């Protein structure tokens, strides 16, 4: 393995959490282990982006702090630009802002505007204009903003990341964004297909494909973890993605898998658990039980499981497929420590 440990990141506060303070220690552990970044997936009940990132900026010193991901339409662009500029100041330029499309049907239930690809590109353009100190007058698919300006430019604008799984969104990332975050449960072959779409779109737009960073998000559940945690960290997490038809079918297509198991999972109607007030333990148990509908090779091909050595080899597979960085997902930084230490030994060779 020729990569550096800084090419690895990890999620803090994965899944549903009741107390975000645990994420501060998780980030400190990740920093001490030598990871390049920590990712935070926003949930408004307990992992609101600006609040947690502000705390992380003071709890850490070196590690990059990545919003991975928030969603378009949940904040006014002036608020988003100002929050990001403030976090850059607090963190000493370590903040990165990532967006995702989310699941349109869920956003509609919450009354949140769903964004087209054109609107997402325009939103990125608006943010960059605001960070440059320009006055923005915009009316279009991203909204109606007659007159916006930050009081002062952002000296160090954060990179803009896009979470992408479908071909059109991958192309959008290559055309307009600084980095693309690939969806969990892509196989190495699925990553390779995704990277090709991003790079070809960058070339078509006159950009250097190498300048668009590719993050492969890999659910990583090594054998060093207790057996009873596998159900939540691997099986339940897999179902939480495949239960959404739009996402599940795209993952199956990119990986070259049969789509029938996705339809079987979708028929269970478990997407109602996504933003509901149901008991978390009961919901996770239902998700894990539904995982029996998924073929076993989906886990071995779409995640990193088995011994530490097997997990390290899976990372090599994803790098060989074109990933620039790998985001370890599922377990916390503390739970991932044995693997991270093994990765450190591998990159040192």
C-alpha positions, 0 to 999 in steps of 0.5 A: 500500500503506497498511500499515507494514513492521511488518505483515510478518514472516519465518520464520527457519531455514526447513525442515531445518537443521543449525545453529540459530545461523544463525537468530540472524543471520537475526533480527538482519537482519530486525530491522534491515530493520524487520520486525515479527516473526520466526517459528520453526517448531519441529523437535525435532532442531535448532530446539527452541523454548525453546532458540532463543527464549531465544537470540533474546531476547538476540540482538535488541532490538525484533522480536517473537519468534513460536513459529510453530508448536509442537504441543499435547501435546508439553509439560506445560502447566505446562512450557509456561506456565513456559517462556513466562513465562520467555521473556517476561521474557528478551525484555521481553514480545516472545514470542508462543506459537503452536500447530498441530494438525500431521498426526495420523497423524504424531503418532501415529507419535511417540506424541504425543497428538492434540488435539480442538478442545475439548482445544485450547480447554481447553489455552489456558484452562489456560495463561491460568489459570496465567499469572494465578497461579490453581491449576488442577485439571483433568480432561478432553480436554486431560489430567489435571492434579490441582493446578498453579500457577506460583509467581508470575503472568506479568506479561505473558502472551504472545498465543496463536496458532493455526495453522489450515487447516480450517473447524472449526479456523479457527472455534476460533481466532476463538472462543478465540485471540488470532490465527490463522496461516493455512496457506501456499499459500492463494490470496487467495480462500482467505484471504478465506474463512478470514478470514470463518470466523474473524471470524464465529466471533469475533462469535458468541462475543461477541468483537470480530473485529478483536481476532483478528489474521490472519496470512497465510503467503505463500511468497515466491520473487521472481526476485531469487533464483537460479533453482536455489533455486526448486526447494527454496524453492517446488516442494519446499515446496509438495509438502511440504504437498500430500503430506498428504491432510488438508491438501492437500484443505483447501487445494484446497477453500478455493482452489476448485481441483480435488482430483485433483492432491492425490490424485496427490501423496499416492499418491507416499507422500512423507509418509514423509520428514517425520520420517525420517532420509533424506538431506535433499538427496535428499528435497528433490529427490524433493519438487521432482520431484513438483511437476510433478503440480501445476498451474502456476497453483497457484504463481502463485495460492498464493504470491508469485513473479515480479518484486519488483513482482509480489510486492509486488502479491501482498501487496496482494491478501492484505491486501485479502482480510483479512490483518492481517499477512503472514509471508514464508516460504521464503527467509531474511531475507537472501535476502528483503532486496531484497523487504523493501526494496521493500516498505519503499519501497511502504509509505512512499508 
